[in-house]
Every structure is written in C-alpha cells, then in structure tokens.
Amino acid sequence: MSRDQPEKSEGSSRRRAPLQFSLRSLLVIAVAVALLFGTLRWLEVPPFASAMILVILVVSVAAALGLVVAIAGAADDQEQ
C-alpha cells in the first residue's frame, strides 16, 4: 500500500455523516417563526404574551437539540 492511502479499518469503511441541518430546513423554520410572530402582531397580542411564546420556543429548541446530541452520542457508543 502506498503512503498516500491510509489503511482502512473495519469501522472507518462505514462512516456516518455529521449532524447538520440543510439550508432549506433553516429557511422553513425562519419563515414559520416569522409567520407566527406576524400573526401575533396582527391579532394585537400583548408584548408580554409574545415574549412568553418566544421563551417557550427557545426552551423547546434547546431541549430538542440536547435530545439530538444525546441520541447521536448513544449511537456512537453502540458502534464501538
């Protein structure tokens, strides 16, 4: 084998893609949030209620990302 080509072990031949989001999904999320807050403004919802909705959204996104990271970590542990 030449120096250019590293030896392949059994685990490296089937490598998983890293966790990442597509540009389309990020755009869809941004549009959904804009529509939500635009609707709240159109309905003349008080700023305090809009702030509460924003806090709930931030906490739920943080929890979802934590869950995705935990699942990815568990999958990595099972492969070894």
C-alpha contacts under 8 A as a table, 3 or more apart, distances in Angstrom:
res1	aa1	res2	aa2	distance
1	M	5	Q	6.93
1	M	7	E	7.94
2	S	5	Q	5.81
3	R	6	P	6.89
8	K	12	S	6.20
8	K	13	S	6.47
9	S	12	S	5.47
9	S	13	S	6.68
10	E	13	S	5.82
10	E	14	R	7.79
11	G	14	R	6.14
11	G	15	R	7.29
12	S	15	R	5.63
21	F	25	S	6.59
21	F	26	L	6.95
22	S	25	S	5.39
22	S	26	L	6.52
23	L	26	L	5.18
23	L	27	L	6.17
24	R	27	L	5.11
24	R	28	V	6.17
25	S	28	V	5.04
25	S	29	I	6.19
26	L	29	I	5.16
26	L	30	A	6.25
27	L	30	A	5.09
27	L	31	V	6.17
28	V	31	V	5.13
28	V	32	A	6.09
29	I	32	A	5.07
29	I	33	V	6.22
30	A	33	V	5.24
30	A	34	A	6.13
31	V	34	A	5.01
31	V	35	L	6.07
32	A	35	L	5.12
32	A	36	L	6.13
33	V	36	L	5.00
33	V	37	F	6.22
34	A	37	F	5.33
34	A	38	G	5.85
35	L	38	G	4.97
35	L	39	T	5.96
36	L	39	T	5.22
36	L	40	L	6.26
37	F	40	L	4.88
37	F	41	R	6.13
37	F	50	S	7.43
38	G	41	R	5.12
38	G	42	W	6.11
39	T	42	W	4.94
39	T	43	L	6.10
40	L	43	L	5.12
40	L	44	E	6.22
40	L	45	V	5.44
40	L	50	S	7.13
41	R	44	E	4.85
41	R	45	V	5.96
42	W	45	V	7.77
45	V	49	A	6.59
45	V	50	S	6.86
46	P	49	A	5.51
46	P	50	S	6.58
47	P	50	S	5.00
47	P	51	A	6.09
48	F	51	A	5.05
48	F	52	M	6.25
49	A	52	M	5.02
49	A	53	I	6.30
50	S	53	I	5.09
50	S	54	L	6.20
51	A	54	L	4.96
51	A	55	V	6.20
52	M	55	V	5.09
52	M	56	I	6.21
53	I	56	I	5.07
53	I	57	L	6.15
54	L	57	L	5.07
54	L	58	V	6.19
55	V	58	V	5.13
55	V	59	V	6.15
56	I	59	V	5.24
56	I	60	S	6.08
57	L	60	S	5.17
57	L	61	V	6.11
58	V	61	V	5.23
58	V	62	A	6.16
59	V	62	A	5.12
59	V	63	A	6.15
60	S	63	A	5.04
60	S	64	A	6.10
61	V	64	A	5.03
61	V	65	L	6.14
62	A	65	L	5.19
62	A	66	G	6.13
63	A	66	G	5.05
63	A	67	L	6.17
64	A	67	L	5.04
64	A	68	V	6.24
65	L	68	V	5.04
65	L	69	V	6.19
66	G	69	V	5.16
66	G	70	A	6.13
67	L	70	A	5.04
67	L	71	I	6.11
68	V	71	I	5.16
68	V	72	A	6.11
69	V	72	A	5.07
69	V	73	G	6.09
70	A	73	G	5.06
70	A	74	A	6.14
71	I	74	A	5.05
71	I	75	A	6.16
72	A	75	A	5.09
72	A	76	D	6.25
73	G	76	D	5.09
73	G	77	D	6.29
74	A	77	D	5.08
74	A	78	Q	6.33
75	A	78	Q	5.18
75	A	79	E	6.47
76	D	79	E	5.32
76	D	80	Q	6.81
77	D	80	Q	5.61
